[in-house]
Every structure is written in structure tokens, then in C-alpha cells.
Amino acid sequence: MMPIGDDNSDRRITPVVNYLLIAINIIVFVFAQQMGSNEAMLMSLSTVPQEILSGNDITTNGLSITPIPVYGTILTSMFMHGSIAHIVGNMLYLWIFGDNLENVMGHARYLVFYLICGAIASLSHVWFSSFMGQGLLVPSLGASGAISGVLGGYLILFPRNRVRVLAISFIIYVPAVVTLGIWIVMQVVSQMGALGGESEGGGVAYAAHIGGFLAGMILVKFFAKKQPVFPARVR
């Protein structure tokens, strides 16, 4: 099941921050693609668990100057994507679910919420990699962790909103609590399934998704300025 729309009839503001986040992600991706296969740039802007744990740039062995401090990659990695499918999937979810949160938080609060959830997601991945002793030198990148926080917040504030979902060849309407509930269960199951495998090959950072989602669920009430309503229309 793939979400393609949601209940948006209570929106009262233009979600400029959400649009801006989507635009920045796309611009960064296009710029990175224009540079071709630049592994050094990818490593320097992505979160590498061992670098965060040690506080040192270890991917270049100190032989080149990185554009940002090691801990800055917790932020920059949120705007890096590895493929077209990666960024399209992430931006679709952000487009569908982000505007509702910005509507109840306001522009500035929503931006801070998004970035905090993304940072917590990255640190969750770092902690899990350290705990497992695997993937410590594998760069982690993408907006998935921050967007997972958006999904967690959405689940808390809009559990009854109907989400328009593409199921095989037809469209159905499913409550957000079901759609997002299935999504987070899939992340947990996938993470459990990966426990016995070797993570050095990269793959999906499920721990970041789970950490971001939980952060969003916990933090959303501190950022929401007004109680959302539960409208009936679907865009």
C-alpha cells in the first residue's frame, strides 16, 4: 500500500516550510547528481557512526579537509539522498503528511520539530550501530528519519484522518492510525529481521526510522499550538 493523499480540509496556512524542505532536498539531490559519483563528498556530508562516536573525521584519515565539522553531518545528512527512488519516496511522504503538522505548529515550530526528529533519528542509528558493532563506517543519509518524526507526530494528532492509499490497481481510504501503524510495524519487523544479518553493506537504517517516529510521537504535543480537528473531506 502506498499513500498518495490525505485529509487536508482543515488547513488554514500555506505550508511554506514544508514546500521549502522539499525544494531544498530536490535541489541538493540534483546538484549531487550533476557532480557525478563523488564518494568523498557523499562521505563528508553523511552521518558515519564511528565519526560521531569518536568526534574525529576518520573516513579521509585526516588527509583532506572536510567541508563541515563531524557533528554537522547529523544535519547535512538529512538533505542527502542516494537515488531517485530514495528521494521520490521520501518527498512523497513529506508532501502528504508534513503540511498538516505545519498547520497546527506554525512555520518556525514545525521546522524545529523536523530538524530535532531528524537529529534524534540519526543518533538512534549511531547508537544501534554501536550496540551491534556493525556498520560503523557505513554512511547514513536521507530525510527518512526526520520524515519518520513527521509520521509519528501525525499519528498522534490525526489518528482518524483518512489517508488515500494506492493498493495494487485501485484506491482505498484508510484511517491514518492503520496506515502509519502498518508502516511502523514494518520498520520494527524489518529491523528485527536484520539483527542476524551483516549491516556493513549499507541498506536501510531502520533504527533511524524507529527513533525518528518515536521522537515525533513524544515531541509533537510540545510543538502543536492548537488542537487539530478531524475533518471529513479528502483531497
Stockholm file with secondary structure:
# STOCKHOLM 1.0

chainA/1-235         MMPIGDDNSDRRITPVVNYLLIAINIIVFVFAQQMGSNEAMLMSLSTVPQEILSGNDITTNGLSITPIPVYGTILTSMFMHGSIAHIVGNMLYLWIFGDNLENVMGHARYLVFYLICGAIASLSHVWFSSFMGQGLLVPSLGASGAISGVLGGYLILFPRNRVRVLAISFIIYVPAVVTLGIWIVMQVVSQMGALGGESEGGGVAYAAHIGGFLAGMILVKFFAKKQPVFPARVR
#=GR chainA/1-235 SS CEEEEECCTTCCSCCHHHHHHHHHHHHHHHHHHHTCSCHHHHHHHSBCHHHHHHCSCCSSTTSSCCSSCGGGHHHHGGGCCSSHHHHHHHHHHHHHHHHHHHHHHCHHHHHHHHHHHHHHHHHHHHHHHHHHTCCTTSCBCSSHHHHHHHHHHHHHHCTTCEEEEEETTEEEEEEHHHHHHHHHHHHHHHHHHHTTSCCTTCCCCHHHHHHHHHHHHHHHHHHCCSCCCCCCCCC
#=GC SS_cons         CEEEEECCTTCCSCCHHHHHHHHHHHHHHHHHHHTCSCHHHHHHHSBCHHHHHHCSCCSSTTSSCCSSCGGGHHHHGGGCCSSHHHHHHHHHHHHHHHHHHHHHHCHHHHHHHHHHHHHHHHHHHHHHHHHHTCCTTSCBCSSHHHHHHHHHHHHHHCTTCEEEEEETTEEEEEEHHHHHHHHHHHHHHHHHHHTTSCCTTCCCCHHHHHHHHHHHHHHHHHHCCSCCCCCCCCC
//
